[in-house]
Amino acid sequence: MKKLLSILFLSILTLPAIAAEGDGVNFFEGTFRQAKEKAKKENKLIMLDAYTTWCGPCKVLKNKVFPNKELGDYINANFVSIGVDMEAGEGPALANMYPIEGYPTILFMDATGKVKKKVLGLPQGGAKELLGVAKAVKK
């Protein structure tokens, strides 16, 4: 009985973590180089969210678009996603490698880092538009 209660208790504790992982786009926590390695290993593409902390549309993208479940399901299955503050850490070096004309900019790339598609600014069609772009890039 104790064993059963322990298993039930642990299941309840991990349920929110499992549910939260499937909601929206999951972003890789690591460097861009590590994201490329992960993409190559998993045979996925890369979605890079180039943002700044002061950018209003970047915040909308993060809070309103990326949490979309349908978008997250597709992106998580086919891409390694990474968000990079272009004014901190490795951001300035990446901004030199990939000319960024404004924020937010979403770069869809292959596992080597070659840009396949660039989305400049907040997609007016929200998650639905971004999903369409991701599907077109994946073809």
Backbone bond lengths (Angstrom), bond angles and torsions (degrees), N, CA, C in turn:
res aa  C-N    CA-C-N  psi(-1)  N-CA   C-N-CA  omega(-1)  CA-C   N-CA-C  phi
1 M - - - 1.458 - - 1.547 110.93 -
2 K 1.352 114.91 -43.07 1.463 118.68 178.92 1.524 110.91 -60.72
3 K 1.334 115.36 -40.29 1.460 120.42 -179.87 1.523 110.44 -62.31
4 L 1.330 116.06 -43.89 1.457 121.25 179.35 1.523 111.06 -62.65
5 L 1.320 117.75 -43.63 1.462 121.43 178.24 1.531 111.20 -64.18
6 S 1.322 116.41 -38.73 1.470 119.76 178.25 1.522 111.11 -63.19
7 I 1.326 116.12 -44.45 1.465 120.53 179.26 1.523 110.08 -63.53
8 L 1.317 117.29 -43.77 1.465 121.66 179.34 1.525 110.60 -62.03
9 F 1.326 116.70 -44.26 1.456 121.74 179.71 1.530 111.17 -61.97
10 L 1.338 117.15 -46.08 1.464 120.95 178.78 1.526 111.34 -64.18
11 S 1.326 116.85 -36.86 1.471 120.57 178.12 1.514 110.76 -63.08
12 I 1.305 116.58 -42.14 1.470 120.96 -179.87 1.521 110.38 -65.93
13 L 1.340 117.03 -38.92 1.466 120.53 179.91 1.522 112.40 -66.46
14 T 1.327 118.06 -35.32 1.463 120.20 -176.33 1.517 112.78 -89.43
15 L 1.309 119.16 -13.20 1.461 122.31 -178.29 1.527 113.20 -57.44
16 P 1.349 120.32 -47.67 1.468 118.72 178.97 1.528 112.68 -60.60
17 A 1.325 118.16 -36.44 1.467 120.46 179.67 1.518 110.83 -66.28
18 I 1.324 116.53 -39.76 1.457 120.47 178.86 1.520 110.18 -66.89
19 A 1.318 117.58 -44.79 1.468 121.59 -179.50 1.527 110.99 -64.84
20 A 1.334 117.26 -40.72 1.461 120.85 -177.00 1.521 111.71 -67.74
21 E 1.327 117.48 -31.50 1.459 120.17 -177.12 1.518 112.00 -65.68
22 G 1.327 118.55 -31.66 1.454 121.36 -177.16 1.515 113.90 -84.55
23 D 1.315 118.31 -10.14 1.455 121.73 -177.08 1.517 110.60 -90.51
24 G 1.315 116.23 108.57 1.450 120.23 175.88 1.516 113.79 83.24
25 V 1.318 113.69 -176.14 1.459 121.55 -177.29 1.528 109.28 -76.11
26 N 1.326 115.83 129.17 1.467 121.78 175.30 1.526 108.14 -94.42
27 F 1.329 115.91 124.21 1.455 120.68 -178.28 1.523 111.29 -98.24
28 F 1.331 115.29 134.57 1.456 123.57 178.54 1.524 109.20 -67.42
29 E 1.313 115.95 134.39 1.467 121.54 177.49 1.519 107.83 -100.46
30 G 1.286 117.38 98.64 1.459 121.64 -179.89 1.517 109.19 171.91
31 T 1.318 115.34 -168.77 1.456 120.13 -178.74 1.520 110.46 -84.17
32 F 1.310 115.26 166.49 1.460 120.75 177.07 1.531 110.26 -62.73
33 R 1.318 116.66 -41.04 1.468 120.95 177.68 1.535 110.22 -58.77
34 Q 1.318 116.43 -44.01 1.468 120.57 178.84 1.527 111.21 -65.84
35 A 1.318 116.59 -35.92 1.473 120.13 177.59 1.523 110.50 -64.87
36 K 1.352 116.53 -39.97 1.469 120.00 177.18 1.532 110.57 -63.79
37 E 1.315 116.82 -42.07 1.471 120.76 178.17 1.526 110.93 -61.65
38 K 1.315 115.96 -43.68 1.470 121.37 179.65 1.532 110.23 -63.62
39 A 1.328 116.50 -43.00 1.467 120.71 179.39 1.526 110.70 -62.48
40 K 1.319 116.21 -42.52 1.465 120.13 179.77 1.529 110.17 -64.23
41 K 1.319 116.54 -45.64 1.464 122.35 -178.85 1.526 111.59 -62.34
42 E 1.352 116.50 -39.60 1.466 121.29 -176.51 1.528 112.71 -94.03
43 N 1.333 116.71 3.46 1.471 121.88 -179.05 1.541 111.19 55.82
44 K 1.326 114.93 50.52 1.463 121.86 -179.74 1.522 109.53 -122.66
45 L 1.306 115.17 167.47 1.458 122.46 171.66 1.520 107.95 -91.72
46 I 1.319 116.42 179.25 1.472 122.10 -179.96 1.523 109.12 -121.05
47 M 1.328 115.91 138.10 1.458 121.07 169.75 1.531 106.32 -118.00
48 L 1.331 115.68 115.91 1.456 121.25 179.78 1.523 109.27 -106.53
49 D 1.320 116.14 121.00 1.460 122.57 175.07 1.523 107.10 -94.75
50 A 1.329 116.61 105.48 1.465 122.29 178.58 1.529 107.07 -92.46
51 Y 1.330 115.79 113.31 1.464 120.47 -174.60 1.523 110.65 -135.89
52 T 1.322 115.95 173.79 1.464 122.31 169.60 1.530 106.92 -131.90
53 T 1.309 116.51 159.92 1.470 120.46 -177.29 1.534 112.46 -71.65
54 W 1.332 117.38 -25.00 1.465 120.89 -176.59 1.525 113.41 -90.64
55 C 1.315 118.19 -4.71 1.464 123.14 -172.74 1.533 111.88 -82.35
56 G 1.325 116.42 115.93 1.470 121.44 179.06 1.520 113.57 -61.51
57 P 1.338 118.94 -50.87 1.466 119.43 178.39 1.540 112.85 -60.88
58 C 1.328 117.42 -29.24 1.471 120.68 176.45 1.525 110.44 -63.59
59 K 1.325 115.37 -39.29 1.475 120.82 179.04 1.521 110.63 -67.54
60 V 1.326 117.18 -39.02 1.465 120.74 177.20 1.534 109.86 -63.38
61 L 1.314 115.98 -44.00 1.467 121.24 178.27 1.530 109.77 -57.42
62 K 1.315 115.72 -47.70 1.467 121.34 -178.07 1.535 112.28 -66.01
63 N 1.321 116.84 -41.68 1.465 120.63 -172.95 1.525 115.32 -92.46
64 K 1.330 117.72 -22.97 1.467 120.61 -174.94 1.526 114.25 -116.04
65 V 1.332 117.50 -32.17 1.467 120.39 -175.09 1.524 111.35 -96.09
66 F 1.330 117.65 -54.61 1.460 120.54 -176.40 1.538 114.21 -61.39
67 P 1.323 120.58 -28.18 1.468 119.29 178.13 1.539 114.55 -72.92
68 N 1.326 118.62 -6.77 1.464 121.55 -178.80 1.534 110.41 -60.76
69 K 1.321 116.17 127.31 1.467 121.50 -175.75 1.525 113.04 -64.01
70 E 1.321 117.63 -45.58 1.466 120.70 -178.71 1.538 110.84 -62.50
71 L 1.334 115.64 -44.19 1.463 120.44 176.93 1.524 110.08 -62.02
72 G 1.323 116.53 -47.04 1.460 121.55 -179.27 1.519 112.58 -59.99
73 D 1.324 116.39 -43.52 1.467 119.68 -179.48 1.527 110.71 -59.20
74 Y 1.326 116.81 -44.18 1.468 120.43 -178.22 1.532 111.68 -71.37
75 I 1.322 115.68 -48.54 1.468 120.41 -178.04 1.528 109.96 -61.85
76 N 1.324 117.34 -46.05 1.466 120.78 -177.10 1.526 111.89 -63.58
77 A 1.324 117.29 -31.63 1.467 120.80 -179.34 1.532 112.31 -77.89
78 N 1.322 117.21 -26.86 1.467 120.38 -170.93 1.524 116.09 -118.60
79 F 1.313 117.71 -12.45 1.461 121.99 -174.87 1.525 111.10 -134.43
80 V 1.323 115.31 152.73 1.455 121.99 164.34 1.520 103.71 -98.36
81 S 1.316 116.27 117.67 1.468 120.87 -177.04 1.516 109.97 -99.45
82 I 1.320 114.87 138.57 1.459 120.08 177.29 1.523 108.22 -140.60
83 G 1.309 115.75 134.74 1.451 121.73 175.49 1.517 108.73 -104.73
84 V 1.324 116.59 132.47 1.467 120.42 -177.96 1.520 109.42 -130.36
85 D 1.345 115.44 123.37 1.463 121.06 171.58 1.519 105.57 -73.10
86 M 1.309 116.48 114.05 1.464 121.11 -172.69 1.526 113.47 -73.87
87 E 1.319 117.31 -1.86 1.461 120.52 178.31 1.529 112.63 -112.80
88 A 1.335 116.97 7.85 1.467 120.52 -178.26 1.524 110.09 -142.06
89 G 1.319 115.47 159.74 1.461 120.99 176.81 1.519 111.99 54.73
90 E 1.330 116.48 -127.45 1.460 120.49 -179.23 1.532 112.74 -83.26
91 G 1.327 117.50 -1.27 1.463 121.91 -178.47 1.525 115.11 -54.66
92 P 1.347 119.60 -51.35 1.467 119.78 -179.79 1.538 112.99 -58.87
93 A 1.323 117.62 -38.60 1.468 120.21 178.55 1.532 110.25 -66.81
94 L 1.324 117.07 -39.88 1.468 120.70 177.86 1.525 110.49 -66.68
95 A 1.336 116.71 -35.86 1.473 120.54 178.37 1.527 110.70 -64.15
96 N 1.327 117.42 -28.22 1.470 120.85 175.42 1.520 111.22 -75.32
97 M 1.315 116.98 -34.46 1.466 121.46 179.73 1.529 111.98 -74.92
98 Y 1.327 115.32 -38.60 1.467 121.75 -176.54 1.524 108.35 -121.90
99 P 1.317 117.94 102.32 1.467 119.96 -178.41 1.539 111.54 -56.73
100 I 1.304 115.01 117.19 1.457 122.51 -179.79 1.527 107.56 -104.92
101 E 1.324 116.21 123.59 1.465 120.80 -176.93 1.519 113.35 -93.92
102 G 1.318 117.62 -14.37 1.449 122.00 -179.17 1.522 109.63 -178.97
103 Y 1.331 114.84 175.55 1.459 120.14 -177.16 1.517 110.64 -125.17
104 P 1.312 117.39 144.29 1.459 126.25 -6.43 1.530 111.06 -75.75
105 T 1.313 115.70 157.62 1.454 122.49 170.27 1.523 106.82 -128.58
106 I 1.304 116.10 129.75 1.461 121.08 176.89 1.519 106.99 -109.94
107 L 1.317 115.22 122.66 1.455 121.29 178.53 1.524 109.37 -107.59
108 F 1.316 116.19 124.23 1.456 121.94 172.84 1.517 106.16 -99.21
109 M 1.331 117.07 125.64 1.463 121.97 -173.35 1.520 111.47 -133.89
110 D 1.334 114.41 163.14 1.457 118.26 169.77 1.533 107.18 -83.78
111 A 1.313 117.31 178.54 1.466 121.75 -174.89 1.533 113.23 -68.39
112 T 1.331 117.73 -13.18 1.467 120.23 177.04 1.525 111.64 -88.07
113 G 1.337 116.20 -11.43 1.458 120.25 -178.10 1.517 113.80 99.53
114 K 1.326 117.32 5.75 1.466 120.80 177.79 1.531 109.04 -77.03
115 V 1.334 115.89 125.67 1.465 121.41 -177.48 1.531 110.25 -70.80
116 K 1.334 114.60 127.54 1.463 120.97 177.28 1.537 110.63 -101.63
117 K 1.342 116.32 -29.32 1.470 121.22 -179.11 1.524 108.43 -159.41
118 K 1.335 114.94 141.67 1.460 120.90 177.23 1.526 108.47 -122.56
119 V 1.327 115.72 131.81 1.462 121.50 175.49 1.524 106.63 -115.06
120 L 1.327 115.81 112.42 1.459 121.48 -178.51 1.523 109.49 -96.94
121 G 1.315 116.51 125.50 1.452 121.22 178.70 1.520 112.54 87.11
122 L 1.308 114.46 177.49 1.460 122.12 -179.90 1.528 109.44 -75.63
123 P 1.329 117.93 121.64 1.471 119.14 178.81 1.530 110.34 -59.90
124 Q 1.328 117.10 123.23 1.466 121.21 -177.14 1.521 112.35 -63.67
125 G 1.324 116.31 -29.38 1.467 120.93 178.02 1.513 112.96 -86.59
126 G 1.318 117.69 8.37 1.457 122.77 176.87 1.515 113.57 61.64
127 A 1.330 114.73 -142.36 1.466 121.60 -176.34 1.524 111.57 -61.78
128 K 1.331 116.59 -36.68 1.468 120.13 -178.87 1.536 110.60 -62.30
129 E 1.327 116.26 -44.15 1.468 120.25 179.32 1.529 111.12 -65.46
130 L 1.323 116.59 -44.23 1.456 120.43 -179.80 1.530 111.02 -64.45
131 L 1.315 116.86 -36.52 1.462 121.26 176.16 1.526 110.85 -62.28
132 G 1.321 116.47 -41.94 1.466 121.16 177.45 1.518 112.28 -61.40
133 V 1.328 115.89 -41.87 1.462 120.69 178.33 1.525 109.86 -64.02
134 A 1.336 116.27 -46.16 1.474 120.42 -179.13 1.527 111.22 -60.57
135 K 1.324 116.80 -41.12 1.470 120.36 178.99 1.523 111.37 -66.38
136 A 1.329 117.52 -37.83 1.463 121.00 178.61 1.532 110.47 -67.51
137 V 1.309 117.52 -37.31 1.461 122.05 179.20 1.530 110.38 -67.82
138 K 1.308 116.29 -36.83 1.467 121.48 -176.54 1.526 112.93 -69.76
139 K 1.334 117.58 -24.65 1.475 121.12 -177.09 1.499 112.58 -59.08
